[in-house]
Amino acid sequence: MTARTSPPGKPLTDRIRPEHPPYGLADYERHGGFQGLRAALKMAPQDVTGLIKAAGLRGRGGAGFPTGVKWGLVPMGAEAPKQKYIVANGDEMEPGTFKDRLLLEGDPLQFIEGMLIGGYAIGASVGYIFLRAEYVLAAERLRAAMRECRARHLLGRNVLGSGFDFELHLHTSAGRYICGEETALISSLEGKRAIPRAKPPFPATAGLFGKPTVVNNIETLCNVPHIVHYGADWFRGLSKCGDGGTKLYGASGKLRHPGAWELPMGTTVREILDEHAGGMRAGLKLRGFLPGGASTDFLTAEHLDLPMDFDSIAKAGSRMGTGTMIVLDDQTDVIGMVRNLQMFFARESCGWCTPCRDGLPWGEKILAGLHTGRGQPEDLDVLRQLTRWLGPGRTFCAHAPGAMEPLQSALKHFRVDFERAANRGVPITAAKTGAQT
């Protein structure tokens, strides 16, 4: 076997071949696969975690929490519980997000290698893949890759003769958005109702079946083998900002070429939309965009030159989230778009706390009235109150606050549209100040 030695510029998608099935185990290894695992097994587990910290890898599932810090919270040493778990969150249900599907369908062995290294670093002997049920092709390819790995002693007892045992299980979910919240995911994996849990205790000390557990995003784990193989400095050098690595950015909406692309972390919004997505379709103009999926605040054309990284987008008043943008054009009804999102969030509420269970359907009902010509001036005050009542710290988890982000920012940036709908064609702001949409 001749292993690849030159570092790739786009490590996550380097082995993905559009319109072709993923590499089998032999080809994967010929292209550098499992070199990261072999290197990790020669290191102490804590040193692997330290390398991930030094690389500046932040979680790619939306929150951007430093991966090495999360791993470092797991109890280690002789006094730590012997049974620990690592769980991959592949329940990709954020509207507008499709990056993890690309990775699982295109290079499942890369992901499995990341799971193995993560399990070794935290002392976990069992891993679970929590996969969205609709990802049928991804499930098929994962199962095939897992069979190959077991046959070659890359899964199971004594991985590669190292003394490290690791078993991996695939669980296809019933399809609930709330399972993007790690403790709801853990509850579902245990066979219980998918509702968030109180913290503390945190999963790192009491997670799946009451044992120390780490939950990581698919894209996050796919970065891990490359960091261990090529080093922290290499990984940081791929980025245009303080966060290490590349990022799978995506864009959907009325663009010429919607899709997903692996680019340096910190690539500007303008470059992603103009150079890679091809710009807006003929006759349309960009009016706004949700930078990280449906549960992020709208930004507008004035933000096009912002770097797409966690800190820059946060300073602008939104979140990078998953890094997959939903673009609003000047011919799409913004109230209809926001109503559609609120309908989704209302249906996906787990119903555990009152503000979320009752407040989200109420907001969607008000938006439906505005959208269909039955709006009232007082509706806007109620919507603004809802964005406060369902905001951070008012609900059991982040589901309702996330749902409020597109609503509160739409009320801010597209106020005239809402006033026109509330007053049946006469926008208050335009009449008083001459403001334009």
C-alpha positions as CSV (number, residue, x, y, z in Angstrom):
1,M,0.0,0.0,0.0
2,T,1.3,3.4,-0.9
3,A,-0.2,6.0,1.4
4,R,-0.7,9.6,0.3
5,T,1.8,12.0,2.0
6,S,1.1,15.4,0.6
7,P,-1.5,17.4,2.6
8,P,-4.7,18.1,0.7
9,G,-6.0,21.7,0.4
10,K,-9.6,20.5,0.7
11,P,-9.3,17.6,3.1
12,L,-13.0,17.0,3.7
13,T,-14.0,16.5,0.0
14,D,-10.6,15.5,-1.5
15,R,-11.7,11.9,-1.9
16,I,-15.3,12.6,-2.9
17,R,-16.0,11.9,-6.6
18,P,-19.4,13.3,-7.8
19,E,-21.5,10.7,-9.7
20,H,-19.3,7.9,-8.4
21,P,-19.7,5.6,-5.3
22,P,-17.3,6.2,-2.4
23,Y,-13.9,4.6,-2.2
24,G,-13.7,1.1,-0.7
25,L,-11.3,0.4,2.1
26,A,-8.3,-0.4,-0.1
27,D,-8.6,2.7,-2.2
28,Y,-9.3,4.8,0.8
29,E,-6.0,3.7,2.4
30,R,-4.2,4.3,-0.9
31,H,-5.3,7.9,-0.7
32,G,-4.1,8.4,2.9
33,G,-7.0,6.9,4.8
34,F,-6.5,5.6,8.4
35,Q,-3.1,7.3,8.6
36,G,-4.6,9.6,11.2
37,L,-5.9,6.6,13.2
38,R,-2.5,4.9,13.1
39,A,-0.8,8.0,14.4
40,A,-3.4,8.5,17.1
41,L,-3.0,5.0,18.4
42,K,0.7,5.7,19.0
43,M,-0.2,8.7,21.2
44,A,-1.6,9.0,24.6
45,P,-5.4,9.8,24.5
46,Q,-4.9,13.1,26.3
47,D,-2.3,14.1,23.7
48,V,-4.8,13.5,20.9
49,T,-7.3,15.8,22.7
50,G,-4.5,18.4,23.1
51,L,-3.8,18.3,19.4
52,I,-7.4,18.9,18.5
53,K,-7.4,21.9,20.9
54,A,-4.2,23.3,19.4
55,A,-5.8,23.0,15.9
56,G,-8.6,25.3,16.8
57,L,-11.3,23.0,15.6
58,R,-14.8,24.3,16.5
59,G,-18.0,22.2,16.3
60,R,-19.5,22.4,12.8
61,G,-23.1,21.5,13.9
62,G,-24.1,25.1,14.7
63,A,-22.9,26.1,18.2
64,G,-19.2,26.3,17.3
65,F,-18.0,25.0,20.7
66,P,-14.3,24.1,20.7
67,T,-14.1,20.3,20.0
68,G,-10.9,19.7,22.0
69,V,-12.4,21.5,25.0
70,K,-15.5,19.3,24.8
71,W,-13.4,16.2,24.7
72,G,-11.3,17.5,27.6
73,L,-14.4,17.6,29.9
74,V,-14.8,13.8,29.8
75,P,-13.4,12.1,33.0
76,M,-10.1,10.3,32.3
77,G,-7.8,8.1,34.4
78,A,-8.2,5.2,36.8
79,E,-11.1,6.8,38.7
80,A,-13.2,7.5,35.6
81,P,-16.1,5.3,34.6
82,K,-14.9,2.5,32.3
83,Q,-17.9,2.7,30.0
84,K,-18.1,5.8,27.9
85,Y,-19.7,6.7,24.6
86,I,-19.1,8.9,21.6
87,V,-22.2,9.8,19.5
88,A,-22.3,11.3,16.0
89,N,-25.3,13.6,15.4
90,G,-26.3,12.9,11.8
91,D,-29.9,14.0,12.3
92,E,-29.4,16.8,9.8
93,M,-32.9,18.5,9.9
94,E,-32.0,22.2,9.9
95,P,-33.8,23.7,6.9
96,G,-31.4,24.6,4.2
97,T,-28.6,22.3,5.5
98,F,-27.3,19.4,3.5
99,K,-23.5,19.3,4.2
100,D,-23.3,16.2,6.4
101,R,-25.3,14.2,3.8
102,L,-22.6,15.0,1.3
103,L,-19.9,13.7,3.6
104,L,-21.6,10.5,4.6
105,E,-22.6,9.6,1.1
106,G,-19.3,10.6,-0.5
107,D,-16.7,9.4,2.0
108,P,-18.1,7.3,4.9
109,L,-14.7,5.9,5.8
110,Q,-13.4,9.3,6.6
111,F,-16.2,9.8,9.1
112,I,-15.6,6.3,10.6
113,E,-12.0,7.1,11.1
114,G,-12.9,10.3,12.9
115,M,-15.2,8.4,15.2
116,L,-12.5,5.9,16.0
117,I,-10.0,8.6,16.9
118,G,-12.6,10.5,19.0
119,G,-13.5,7.3,20.8
120,Y,-9.8,6.6,21.5
121,A,-9.2,10.2,22.8
122,I,-12.0,10.1,25.4
123,G,-11.7,6.4,26.3
124,A,-15.0,5.4,24.7
125,S,-15.4,1.7,23.6
126,V,-18.7,2.2,21.9
127,G,-19.9,4.7,19.3
128,Y,-23.4,5.5,17.9
129,I,-24.3,7.2,14.7
130,F,-27.7,8.9,15.1
131,L,-28.7,9.3,11.5
132,R,-31.7,11.0,9.9
133,A,-34.0,8.3,8.6
134,E,-34.5,9.9,5.2
135,Y,-30.7,9.5,4.5
136,V,-31.2,6.1,3.1
137,L,-28.2,6.1,0.7
138,A,-26.0,7.4,3.5
139,A,-27.1,4.5,5.7
140,E,-26.4,2.0,3.0
141,R,-22.9,3.3,2.5
142,L,-22.2,3.5,6.1
143,R,-23.2,-0.1,6.7
144,A,-21.0,-1.2,3.8
145,A,-18.1,0.7,5.1
146,M,-18.6,-0.6,8.6
147,R,-18.6,-4.2,7.3
148,E,-15.3,-3.6,5.6
149,C,-13.8,-2.1,8.7
150,R,-14.8,-5.0,10.9
151,A,-13.3,-7.5,8.4
152,R,-10.0,-5.7,8.6
153,H,-10.0,-5.3,12.4
154,L,-10.6,-1.6,12.2
155,L,-13.7,-2.0,14.3
156,G,-14.3,-4.4,17.2
157,R,-11.8,-5.8,19.6
158,N,-8.1,-4.8,19.6
159,V,-8.2,-2.3,16.7
160,L,-5.1,-2.7,14.6
161,G,-3.5,-4.7,17.4
162,S,-3.4,-1.6,19.7
163,G,-5.4,-3.0,22.6
164,F,-8.1,-0.4,21.9
165,D,-11.6,-1.9,21.6
166,F,-14.3,0.1,19.7
167,E,-17.7,-1.0,18.4
168,L,-19.8,1.2,16.2
169,H,-23.6,1.1,15.8
170,L,-25.9,2.9,13.3
171,H,-29.2,4.1,14.6
172,T,-31.7,5.7,12.1
173,S,-33.9,8.2,13.9
174,A,-37.7,8.7,13.7
175,G,-37.1,12.2,12.4
176,R,-37.4,15.0,14.9
177,Y,-35.7,18.4,14.7
178,I,-35.4,18.6,18.4
179,C,-32.8,15.7,18.3
180,G,-30.3,18.3,17.1
181,E,-30.2,19.2,20.8
182,E,-27.7,16.8,22.2
183,T,-29.6,15.7,25.4
184,A,-32.9,15.2,23.4
185,L,-30.8,13.0,21.0
186,I,-29.5,11.0,24.0
187,S,-33.0,10.5,25.3
188,S,-34.2,9.3,21.9
189,L,-31.2,7.0,21.6
190,E,-32.2,5.4,24.9
191,G,-35.7,4.7,23.6
192,K,-37.4,7.6,25.5
193,R,-39.3,10.6,24.4
194,A,-37.1,13.1,22.6
195,I,-37.0,16.0,25.0
196,P,-34.1,18.0,26.3
197,R,-32.7,17.3,29.7
198,A,-31.8,19.7,32.5
199,K,-28.1,20.7,32.7
200,P,-26.1,20.0,34.8
201,P,-25.3,17.2,34.8
202,F,-23.7,17.6,31.3
203,P,-23.4,14.7,28.9
204,A,-19.6,14.7,29.4
205,T,-20.1,13.3,32.9
206,A,-23.6,11.8,32.7
207,G,-24.9,11.2,29.2
208,L,-26.1,8.1,27.3
209,F,-27.3,5.5,29.8
210,G,-25.9,7.8,32.6
211,K,-22.3,7.4,31.4
212,P,-19.8,10.0,30.1
213,T,-20.7,10.9,26.5
214,V,-19.5,13.2,23.8
215,V,-21.9,14.2,21.0
216,N,-20.2,15.6,17.9
217,N,-21.4,16.7,14.5
218,I,-20.5,14.7,11.4
219,E,-18.5,17.4,9.7
220,T,-16.6,18.0,13.0
221,L,-15.5,14.4,13.2
222,C,-14.5,14.3,9.5
223,N,-11.9,16.9,10.3
224,V,-10.2,14.9,13.0
225,P,-8.2,12.3,11.0
226,H,-6.6,15.1,8.9
227,I,-5.6,17.1,12.0
228,V,-3.9,14.0,13.6
229,H,-2.2,13.0,10.3
230,Y,-1.0,16.5,9.2
231,G,-0.8,18.5,12.4
232,A,-2.4,21.5,14.1
233,D,-0.3,24.1,12.3
234,W,-1.3,22.7,8.9
235,F,-5.0,22.8,9.9
236,R,-4.8,26.4,11.1
237,G,-3.1,27.3,7.9
238,L,-6.1,26.3,5.8
239,S,-8.2,29.1,7.4
240,K,-8.5,32.8,6.6
241,C,-9.4,33.6,10.3
242,G,-8.7,32.6,13.8
243,D,-10.7,29.3,13.6
244,G,-8.8,26.4,12.0
245,G,-9.6,24.5,8.9
246,T,-11.9,24.6,6.0
247,K,-15.7,24.7,6.1
248,L,-18.4,23.1,4.0
249,Y,-20.5,26.2,3.1
250,G,-23.8,25.9,1.3
251,A,-26.3,28.1,-0.3
252,S,-29.9,27.6,-1.4
253,G,-32.6,29.9,-2.8
254,K,-33.0,31.5,-6.3
255,L,-29.3,31.3,-7.2
256,R,-27.8,30.2,-10.5
257,H,-25.9,27.3,-9.0
258,P,-27.1,26.4,-5.4
259,G,-25.0,23.8,-3.7
260,A,-22.2,23.1,-1.2
261,W,-18.4,23.8,-1.4
262,E,-15.4,23.2,0.8
263,L,-13.7,26.6,1.3
264,P,-11.3,28.1,3.8
265,M,-12.9,29.1,7.0
266,G,-13.5,32.8,6.8
267,T,-14.4,33.0,3.1
268,T,-16.6,36.0,2.5
269,V,-20.3,35.8,1.9
270,R,-19.9,37.6,-1.4
271,E,-17.3,35.1,-2.7
272,I,-19.5,32.1,-1.7
273,L,-22.6,33.5,-3.4
274,D,-21.1,35.2,-6.5
275,E,-18.2,33.0,-7.4
276,H,-19.4,29.6,-6.3
277,A,-23.2,29.8,-6.4
278,G,-23.1,31.9,-9.5
279,G,-25.0,34.9,-8.2
280,M,-28.8,35.5,-8.3
281,R,-30.9,34.2,-11.2
282,A,-31.6,36.6,-14.0
283,G,-33.8,39.5,-13.0
284,L,-33.5,39.0,-9.3
285,K,-31.7,40.9,-6.6
286,L,-30.5,39.7,-3.2
287,R,-32.5,41.2,-0.4
288,G,-31.2,39.2,2.6
289,F,-30.0,35.8,3.7
290,L,-30.0,33.5,6.7
291,P,-26.3,32.7,7.2
292,G,-26.5,29.4,9.0
293,G,-29.8,27.7,8.3
294,A,-33.3,28.5,9.3
295,S,-32.7,29.3,12.9
296,T,-30.4,32.3,12.4
297,D,-31.0,36.0,12.1
298,F,-31.4,37.6,8.6
299,L,-28.5,39.6,7.3
300,T,-28.7,41.9,4.3
301,A,-26.7,43.1,1.3
302,E,-24.6,45.3,3.5
303,H,-23.1,42.2,5.1
304,L,-21.9,40.5,1.9
305,D,-18.2,41.3,2.6
306,L,-18.3,39.7,6.0
307,P,-16.1,36.6,6.5
308,M,-18.2,33.5,7.2
309,D,-16.7,32.6,10.5
310,F,-18.3,32.3,14.0
311,D,-17.1,35.5,15.5
312,S,-17.6,37.8,12.5
313,I,-21.2,36.7,11.9
314,A,-21.9,37.0,15.6
315,K,-20.7,40.6,15.7
316,A,-23.0,41.4,12.8
317,G,-26.0,40.2,14.9
318,S,-26.5,36.7,13.6
319,R,-24.9,33.2,13.9
320,M,-22.9,31.2,11.4
321,G,-24.7,28.1,12.5
322,T,-24.2,25.3,10.0
323,G,-22.7,27.7,7.4
324,T,-25.4,26.9,4.9
325,M,-27.2,30.0,3.7
326,I,-30.8,30.5,2.7
327,V,-31.0,33.4,0.3
328,L,-34.0,35.8,0.1
329,D,-34.6,37.5,-3.3
330,D,-36.5,40.7,-4.0
331,Q,-39.4,38.8,-5.6
332,T,-40.1,36.5,-2.7
333,D,-42.6,37.5,-0.1
334,V,-40.6,37.7,3.1
335,I,-43.7,37.3,5.3
336,G,-44.5,34.1,3.5
337,M,-41.0,32.9,3.9
338,V,-40.9,33.6,7.7
339,R,-44.4,32.1,8.1
340,N,-43.1,28.9,6.5
341,L,-40.2,28.7,8.9
342,Q,-42.4,29.3,11.9
343,M,-44.8,26.6,10.8
344,F,-41.9,24.2,10.7
345,F,-40.6,25.2,14.1
346,A,-44.1,25.0,15.6
347,R,-44.6,21.5,14.3
348,E,-41.2,20.4,15.5
349,S,-41.6,21.6,19.1
350,C,-41.3,18.7,21.5
351,G,-44.0,20.3,23.7
352,W,-42.0,20.1,26.9
353,C,-42.3,23.7,27.9
354,T,-45.3,26.1,27.6
355,P,-43.7,29.1,25.8
356,C,-42.4,27.0,23.0
357,R,-45.4,24.6,22.7
358,D,-48.0,27.4,22.7
359,G,-46.0,30.4,21.6
360,L,-44.8,29.1,18.3
361,P,-48.2,28.1,16.9
362,W,-49.5,31.5,18.0
363,G,-46.8,33.3,16.1
364,E,-47.5,31.2,13.0
365,K,-51.2,32.0,13.2
366,I,-50.5,35.8,13.3
367,L,-48.1,35.5,10.4
368,A,-50.8,33.5,8.4
369,G,-53.2,36.4,8.9
370,L,-50.6,38.9,7.7
371,H,-49.8,36.8,4.8
372,T,-53.4,36.3,3.6
373,G,-54.6,39.9,4.0
374,R,-56.2,39.5,7.4
375,G,-53.5,41.4,9.4
376,Q,-54.2,44.0,12.1
377,P,-51.8,46.8,13.3
378,E,-51.6,45.3,16.8
379,D,-50.2,42.1,15.3
380,L,-46.7,43.6,15.0
381,D,-46.6,44.4,18.7
382,V,-47.6,40.9,19.6
383,L,-44.9,39.4,17.3
384,R,-42.3,41.7,18.9
385,Q,-43.5,40.6,22.3
386,L,-43.2,36.9,21.3
387,T,-39.6,37.3,20.2
388,R,-38.9,38.4,23.8
389,W,-41.1,35.9,25.6
390,L,-39.6,33.0,23.6
391,G,-36.1,34.4,23.6
392,P,-32.9,33.1,25.4
393,G,-33.5,32.1,29.0
394,R,-37.3,31.9,28.7
395,T,-37.5,28.3,27.5
396,F,-36.1,24.9,28.4
397,C,-33.8,24.6,25.4
398,A,-32.7,26.7,22.4
399,H,-35.5,25.5,20.0
400,A,-37.8,28.5,20.5
401,P,-35.1,31.1,20.7
402,G,-33.7,29.8,17.5
403,A,-37.1,30.0,15.9
404,M,-37.3,33.7,17.0
405,E,-34.1,34.6,15.2
406,P,-35.5,34.8,11.6
407,L,-38.7,36.5,12.9
408,Q,-37.1,39.2,15.0
409,S,-34.6,40.0,12.3
410,A,-37.2,40.1,9.6
411,L,-39.2,42.6,11.7
412,K,-36.1,44.7,12.0
413,H,-34.8,44.6,8.4
414,F,-38.1,44.3,6.5
415,R,-40.3,46.4,8.7
416,V,-42.2,48.1,5.8
417,D,-43.4,44.7,4.5
418,F,-44.9,43.9,7.8
419,E,-46.5,47.3,8.3
420,R,-48.0,47.1,4.8
421,A,-49.5,43.7,5.6
422,A,-50.7,44.8,9.0
423,N,-52.4,47.9,7.6
424,R,-53.7,46.2,4.5
425,G,-51.5,48.0,2.0
426,V,-50.6,51.2,3.8
427,P,-47.1,50.9,5.5
428,I,-46.9,53.2,8.5
429,T,-43.2,53.8,8.1
430,A,-43.4,54.7,4.5
431,A,-46.2,57.1,5.1
432,K,-44.4,58.9,8.0
433,T,-40.8,58.8,6.8
434,G,-40.8,58.0,3.2
435,A,-38.7,54.9,3.8
436,Q,-38.3,52.4,1.0
437,T,-38.4,48.6,1.0
